[in-house]
Amino acid sequence: MKAVHFGAGNIGRGFIGQLLHENGFEICFVDTNAELIQQLNQDGGYTIEIIDEEGTTAFIDQVTALNSLTEMEQVISAIEKADILTTSVGANNLAKIAPAIAKGLRKRFEQKNSINILANENVINASEILKKEVYRLLAEEERAIVDQLAYFVNTAIDRQSLGKIVDHKMVAVVEPYFEWVIHRQQLDPATFFELKNVVLIDEMQPYIERKLFIVNAAHAAIAYLGALQGCRTIQEAIQDQKIWTLVNQFLAENAAYFVREYQFDQEELTRFIKKTLKRQGNQRLSDKIARVGGSPIRKLGQDDRLVAPVVKLEALDLPHEAGVKIIAAGYLYRNSADPEAEKLSAMIEKEGLETTIKKISNVTGTLLQEVMAAYESLG
């Protein structure tokens, strides 16, 4: 079986690639990092390091890699022959890979070959977003074929994955825990393989939101609060008792939304939150705040990890005091090496805090005033 995976970064190699390998797929990575592509092709695979008690390592073989900037015809051919197509490129880059996917789909549809396409990004319904980007590049009659033969399957992913250099090789470093949730009903009914070590469910929204509003929200919250205290890593920041307490309160507030909206079990959510904070405090990892806090404008968007749960809580008349403080910490994030952080700072200076929050988070009324007050308090 053959898989094409867009994005040979740490999540691509250390998570999705490993699971595809365990399910018997040969993997063709598509990326733009020439050095990494050369490494994968020379070695025919790559090493991942699992941060567990045993210090486990694994070599993922039957791997090739293509450069989407210089090898487009080969990428199209790989898509034409693939049994599954997956991505982990970052939500902002889905539009960039859509042209290659559109061209590949045109080619395989000449033989009327269906395919499952799974976009694994930290955003709600990433595969639907990718589908829209692909649609923009297709004629109306081509879209009709896509509707019949391309199955864009929403997923939720969860695994901390970093990277390091060992003997001049790029190595993905991952935690033992992982979760790959896949919408069963969106899969091609003619799919001839069964994926193991994944969670197949019939209702994606609760799981996508749980990942975004608990796991991703915690990660970003620790980063922005840690940045205010001058911390360099997530692991350093979470050792600060005040940060831990505020983030835990934030997640407890968000848990109330899941109990009210989806009837989640409160005790189960409490255990999930405890596990989430323990994972993110794993001292064997060293996750830089500059990485986790990156792209603050996107993360402060109305549908993203910080603002969306607070808006939902306010609408349900549920407590959201900690969430307001976390949002404010996001607006206080400064990093001269991050273009979005620089843009955010410039917007606040030029247009004012109120206008900036309205534009980025689409927050108004009482909630807007609460965020502004928290910003002044924290700043």
C-alpha positions in Angstrom: 0.0 0.0 0.0 1.2 3.5 -0.8 0.7 6.7 1.2 1.5 10.3 0.1 2.0 12.6 3.1 2.5 16.4 2.7 4.7 17.7 5.4 7.9 15.9 6.5 8.2 17.9 9.8 8.2 16.4 13.3 4.5 15.6 13.3 4.6 14.2 9.8 7.6 11.9 10.6 7.1 11.4 14.3 3.4 10.8 14.4 1.5 10.3 11.1 4.4 8.7 9.3 5.0 6.2 12.2 1.3 5.1 12.2 1.2 4.8 8.4 4.3 2.7 8.6 2.8 0.5 11.4 -0.2 0.0 9.1 1.9 -1.3 6.3 2.2 1.7 4.0 5.1 2.8 1.9 5.4 6.5 2.5 6.2 9.2 0.0 6.8 12.5 1.9 6.2 15.8 0.0 8.0 18.8 1.4 10.1 21.8 0.5 13.1 21.2 2.8 15.8 20.1 0.4 18.2 18.9 3.1 15.6 16.8 4.8 14.3 15.4 1.5 17.9 14.3 0.6 18.3 12.7 4.0 15.1 10.7 3.7 16.0 9.5 0.2 19.6 8.6 1.1 18.6 6.6 4.2 15.4 5.2 2.8 13.7 6.2 6.1 14.3 8.0 9.4 14.7 7.6 13.1 12.2 8.7 15.8 13.1 8.9 19.4 10.3 8.2 22.0 10.7 10.0 25.3 9.7 7.1 27.6 11.5 5.4 30.5 13.4 3.1 28.1 14.5 5.8 25.7 13.0 3.8 22.8 14.0 4.6 19.2 12.5 3.3 16.0 13.5 3.4 12.3 10.7 4.0 9.9 11.7 2.5 6.5 10.1 2.1 3.1 10.3 5.9 2.8 10.9 8.2 -0.1 10.6 12.0 -0.4 9.8 14.6 -3.1 10.3 18.3 -3.4 7.1 20.0 -4.3 9.0 23.0 -5.6 11.1 21.1 -8.1 9.5 17.7 -8.6 5.8 18.5 -9.3 5.4 15.9 -12.0 6.7 13.2 -9.6 4.4 14.5 -6.9 1.4 14.2 -9.2 2.4 10.7 -10.2 2.7 9.7 -6.5 -0.8 11.1 -5.8 -2.1 9.2 -8.8 -0.9 5.9 -7.4 -1.5 6.5 -3.7 -4.0 4.5 -1.5 -4.2 7.3 1.0 -3.2 11.0 1.1 -2.5 12.7 4.4 -1.1 16.1 5.5 0.5 17.8 8.5 1.7 21.1 7.0 0.1 23.6 9.4 -3.3 25.0 8.8 -1.9 28.2 7.1 -0.2 26.1 4.4 -3.2 24.1 3.2 -3.8 26.6 0.4 -0.2 26.1 -0.7 -0.4 22.4 -1.2 -3.9 22.5 -2.8 -2.6 23.0 -6.3 -0.5 19.9 -6.2 -3.4 17.9 -4.8 -5.8 19.2 -7.4 -3.4 18.2 -10.2 -2.9 14.8 -8.7 -6.6 14.3 -8.4 -7.2 15.2 -12.0 -4.7 12.6 -13.0 -6.1 9.7 -10.9 -9.7 10.5 -11.7 -9.0 9.6 -15.4 -9.1 6.1 -14.1 -11.9 6.9 -11.7 -9.8 5.9 -8.6 -11.2 7.1 -5.3 -9.0 8.1 -2.4 -9.2 9.1 1.3 -7.6 12.5 2.1 -6.9 13.3 5.7 -5.7 16.7 6.7 -4.1 16.5 10.2 -3.8 20.1 11.4 -4.6 21.8 14.7 -7.7 23.5 13.4 -11.3 22.4 13.3 -12.4 20.4 10.2 -9.0 20.8 8.5 -10.0 18.4 5.7 -13.0 20.5 4.8 -10.7 23.5 4.6 -8.4 21.7 2.3 -11.3 20.6 0.2 -12.4 24.2 -0.3 -8.9 25.2 -1.3 -8.8 22.4 -3.9 -12.3 23.3 -5.1 -11.1 26.8 -5.9 -8.8 25.3 -8.5 -11.3 23.0 -10.2 -13.9 23.6 -12.9 -17.5 22.9 -12.0 -17.5 19.5 -13.8 -14.3 18.5 -12.0 -15.8 19.3 -8.6 -18.6 16.9 -9.4 -16.0 14.2 -9.9 -14.3 15.2 -6.7 -17.6 14.8 -4.8 -17.8 11.2 -6.1 -14.2 10.0 -5.8 -12.3 12.2 -3.2 -13.2 11.6 0.4 -12.0 14.4 2.6 -12.0 13.0 6.1 -11.8 15.2 9.2 -9.5 14.1 12.0 -8.2 15.2 15.3 -4.5 14.6 16.3 -2.7 14.7 19.5 1.0 14.1 20.1 3.9 16.3 21.2 6.6 16.1 18.6 9.8 18.1 18.5 13.1 17.6 16.7 16.8 17.5 17.2 20.0 16.8 15.2 21.8 13.6 15.9 25.0 12.8 13.9 24.0 15.5 11.3 20.5 13.8 10.9 17.1 15.3 11.7 15.4 13.2 14.3 11.8 13.5 15.5 11.4 13.4 19.2 8.0 12.3 20.4 6.1 11.6 23.7 4.7 8.0 24.1 1.1 9.3 24.1 -0.7 9.8 20.9 -4.3 10.0 19.6 -5.4 10.0 16.0 -9.2 10.4 15.8 -10.8 9.8 12.3 -14.4 10.4 11.2 -15.6 7.0 10.3 -18.6 8.1 8.3 -16.5 10.3 6.0 -14.2 7.5 4.8 -14.6 6.0 1.4 -17.0 3.0 1.7 -14.8 1.1 -0.7 -11.7 1.5 1.5 -10.0 -1.9 1.4 -7.7 -1.4 4.4 -8.4 -1.0 8.1 -6.2 1.4 10.1 -5.0 0.2 13.5 -4.0 2.3 16.4 -6.5 5.0 15.5 -9.8 6.0 17.0 -12.7 5.8 14.5 -15.8 7.7 15.6 -19.1 8.8 14.1 -19.3 12.3 15.7 -16.1 14.4 15.2 -17.0 17.8 16.6 -16.8 16.9 20.3 -13.3 15.3 19.8 -12.0 18.1 17.6 -13.1 20.7 20.1 -11.8 18.7 23.0 -8.3 18.6 21.3 -8.5 22.3 20.5 -10.1 23.7 23.7 -8.2 21.5 26.1 -4.8 20.3 24.7 -4.0 23.1 22.2 -5.5 25.7 24.5 -3.4 24.6 27.4 -0.2 24.6 25.3 -0.8 28.1 24.0 -1.9 29.4 27.5 1.3 28.1 29.1 3.3 29.7 26.3 1.7 33.2 26.6 1.7 33.2 30.4 5.3 31.9 30.4 6.4 34.6 28.0 5.1 37.2 30.4 7.3 35.7 33.1 10.4 35.5 30.9 10.3 31.7 30.6 12.0 30.0 27.7 10.3 26.7 27.5 6.9 25.2 28.2 8.4 22.9 30.7 9.9 25.8 32.6 6.7 27.8 32.6 4.5 25.1 33.9 6.7 24.7 37.0 5.5 28.2 38.0 2.6 27.5 40.4 0.7 30.6 39.5 0.8 29.7 35.8 -0.2 26.1 36.5 -3.1 27.2 38.6 -4.4 29.7 36.1 -4.1 27.2 33.2 -5.8 24.5 35.2 -8.7 26.9 36.0 -8.9 27.8 32.3 -9.2 24.1 31.4 -11.7 23.5 34.1 -13.9 26.3 32.8 -13.7 24.8 29.3 -14.6 21.4 30.6 -17.9 22.9 31.8 -18.7 23.6 28.2 -18.2 20.0 27.2 -20.4 18.8 30.0 -23.2 21.2 29.1 -22.9 20.9 25.3 -22.0 17.2 24.8 -22.8 15.6 28.1 -19.2 14.6 28.7 -18.5 12.9 32.0 -17.0 15.5 34.4 -14.7 13.0 36.1 -13.4 11.8 32.8 -12.7 15.3 31.7 -10.9 16.1 34.9 -8.6 13.1 34.4 -8.0 14.2 30.8 -7.0 17.7 31.9 -4.7 16.2 34.6 -3.0 14.0 32.0 -2.7 16.9 29.6 -0.9 19.1 32.1 1.3 16.2 33.1 2.3 15.6 29.5 3.1 19.2 28.8 5.2 19.3 31.9 7.3 16.3 30.8 10.8 17.4 31.7 12.4 15.1 29.1 11.0 17.5 26.5 12.2 21.0 25.9 9.5 22.8 24.0 10.4 26.5 23.3 7.8 29.1 24.1 8.8 30.9 20.8 7.6 27.8 18.9 4.4 27.2 20.8 3.5 30.8 21.0 4.1 31.4 17.3 1.4 32.8 15.0 -0.5 34.5 17.8 -3.0 36.3 15.5 -4.2 32.9 14.2 -4.4 31.5 17.7 -6.4 34.5 18.9 -8.9 34.0 16.1 -12.6 33.7 16.9 -12.7 30.0 16.1 -9.4 29.0 17.5 -8.2 27.5 20.8 -8.3 30.6 23.2 -11.2 32.7 22.1 -13.7 30.1 20.9 -14.2 28.3 24.2 -14.5 31.6 26.1 -17.2 32.9 23.7 -19.1 29.6 24.0 -18.9 29.8 27.8 -20.2 33.4 27.8 -23.1 32.4 25.6 -24.0 29.6 28.0 -23.6 32.0 31.0 -20.8 29.9 32.4 -17.7 31.1 34.3 -14.8 32.2 32.0 -12.7 34.5 34.2 -9.4 32.5 33.6 -10.1 32.3 29.9 -10.3 36.1 29.6 -6.9 36.4 31.3 -5.4 33.8 28.9 -6.7 35.8 25.9 -5.2 38.9 27.3 -1.9 37.2 27.7 -2.0 36.3 24.1 -2.5 39.9 23.1 0.5 40.8 25.3 2.8 38.3 23.5 5.9 39.9 22.0 8.6 38.2 19.9 10.6 40.2 17.5 11.5 37.0 15.6 7.9 36.1 14.9 6.2 38.0 12.1 2.7 37.6 13.5 3.8 38.7 16.9 5.3 41.8 15.4 2.2 42.5 13.3 0.0 42.1 16.4 2.1 44.5 18.4 2.1 47.0 15.5 -1.7 46.7 15.2 -2.2 47.5 18.9 0.2 50.5 18.7 -1.4 51.9 15.5 -5.1 51.0 15.9 -5.5 50.6 19.6 -6.2 47.5 21.7 -10.0 47.7 21.3 -10.0 47.8 17.5 -7.3 45.1 17.3 -9.3 42.7 19.5 -12.5 43.3 17.5 -10.6 42.6 14.2 -8.7 39.5 15.3 -11.1 37.9 17.8 -14.4 39.4 16.7 -15.2 40.0 20.4 -17.6 42.8 21.4 -19.7 43.9 24.4 -18.9 42.8 27.9 -16.4 40.2 26.9 -14.4 42.8 25.0 -14.3 45.0 28.0 -13.2 42.1 30.2 -10.3 41.2 27.9 -9.2 44.8 27.8 -9.3 45.1 31.6 -7.3 41.8 31.9 -4.8 43.1 29.4 -4.2 46.3 31.5 -3.9 44.2 34.6 -1.5 41.7 33.3 0.6 44.2 31.3 
